[in-house]
Amino acid sequence: GTYSTEGNCYNREHIVPQSFFNEASPMRNDIHFIRATDGKVNGMRSNYPFGKVGSTTFTSLNGSKLGSSTSLGFSGTVFEPIDEFKGDVARMVFYFVTRYQSQLSSFSSGNMLGSSAFPGLQTWELNVLLAWHNQDPVSQAEINRNNASYTFQGNRNPFIDNPSYVNQIWGSQTPTQDTQTPTTVTNLVIPSKTTTSISLTWSASTDNVAVTSYDVYMNGSLKSNVNSTSTTITGLNPSTTYNFYVKAKDAAGNASANSATVSGTTNAVTTTSTNCVNETFETIPTSSASSYTTKTWTNGGITWTATDSRSDQTISNKAITVRDGSLKSSSFSNGITSITVTTQLKFSGTNGTFNVLVNGVNVGTIPYSTTATTTTINNINVSGNVVLSLVNNSASNRVAIDNLIWKCSAGSAKQSIVSSENTEVKELQVYPNPILNNEIFVKGETENIQKAEIYNLQGKIMQTIIQPFKNGKSIKVNHLPQGIYILKLDESSLKFLVK
């Protein structure tokens, strides 16, 4: 491979660049501060010191950055690893200046090392590394590597075995206590929202040492703390307005002033209805058509029962005529949002109404007269299993019923005159799970998905892909550490595992 593209070649990186000590031994081969790294990223880091990046000139696939320093005391170019590796870097540097303290005066400083055995680092760099050590504690991976290094090399990094040594040795060397607050968060906006969530993004704050996290406030109360410049607040109510502001925090606990407040209103719940039942009465029984009896027939998966009814009358075509009785459906599992039906008084009688019952509860009335009349009752909005009944309020009026249209929520099973067509709700699913080879395959309807976002369980966004499925049914992801992640596809969220 070459060093021109990430992922093509790997080599070893000296956390303290070997140009500082002219590639001399034993420093050159000291495994305690040498790590495997991507060749491209190693080349971009070059021999720059570590610090907090303000204006970025390079960002690696895993989020490491190169750019101008915002750390107090140094304004040159610095390299900033991801949060999960900052403590590792600090403890490796502290190891180096401890083991080789007697030789530091002969090394190049590189805007990083000090010229004396103690404290061994330039003041600005010491402040950065102390903050990183405290904000990113020793991980199990560091412990495992320290043990393996001891087996291989015969010595240990004492700051992994005893992290408290760092502050005991260098903590008192900080010139003054950090009391400087981070800059105020700017550009807080709401890029998207749903019926139950609101997403927030903002521009990064700066600090004399390092910004470590952001507190997100909703309606004046702390809602969450995140390590990134975006978050999604969930569990909200539809059609409700919420106010948000954000504070930046540093490792010393200093908090910035409140950002400007933004307000957002969650989306309203909308119910898209479709015709689930369309009963035209063309299949009603024709035997004893002029006699008032109980007539039963099945159409489109629903069994209808009309009591005290006859089947020889028409409105547009065939119709069922009910006298002192009712028209009742069997149970239907996809709910009801509205009903439309045409009625007409036959023979003699007076104008009147049918009561419309859903699961025995009156939801409205349908009028009838000698003129064929089509009536709709909206906003019924009953979900789950339902039974519909039309009950005549007269003991003698003979009323024909035709063209009954029953709507339910979109996505429910549709029923037609002669058949029922179950429309399968195609849920999205990750497979295989755990994923393999840094590739996520997604089963379901993905063609119209506009954006994919990958979050860890702490809410940090790890990767964003626009139009993720324009070339297929899978997403290539960055090299993720072992753990559980959330894949957000527009409004859908799926969990997946990386082993």
Beta strands, then each sheet from edge to edge (+ up, - down):
strand 1: 10-14
strand 2: 34-38
strand 3: 53-59
strand 4: 65-69
strand 5: 77-80
strand 6: 186-193
strand 7: 198-203
strand 8: 211-218
strand 9: 221-226
strand 10: 230-233
strand 11: 241-250
strand 12: 262-265
strand 13: 273-279
strand 14: 293-299
strand 15: 302-310
strand 16: 320-322
strand 17: 326-329
strand 18: 338-346
strand 19: 352-358
strand 20: 361-368
strand 21: 373-377
strand 22: 388-392
strand 23: 398-409
strand 24: 414-415
strand 25: 420-421
strand 26: 429-436
strand 27: 439-443
strand 28: 451-456
strand 29: 461-466
strand 30: 474-476
strand 31: 483-489
strand 32: 492-498
sheet 1: 1+ 2-
sheet 2: 3+ 4- 5+
sheet 3: 6+ 7- 10+
sheet 4: 9+ 8- 11+ 12-
sheet 5: 13+ 23- 16+ 15- 14+
sheet 6: 13+ 23- 18+ 21-
sheet 7: 13+ 23- 16+ 15- 17+ 22- 19+ 20-
sheet 8: 24+ 25-
sheet 9: 26+ 27- 30+
sheet 10: 29+ 28- 31+ 32-
end
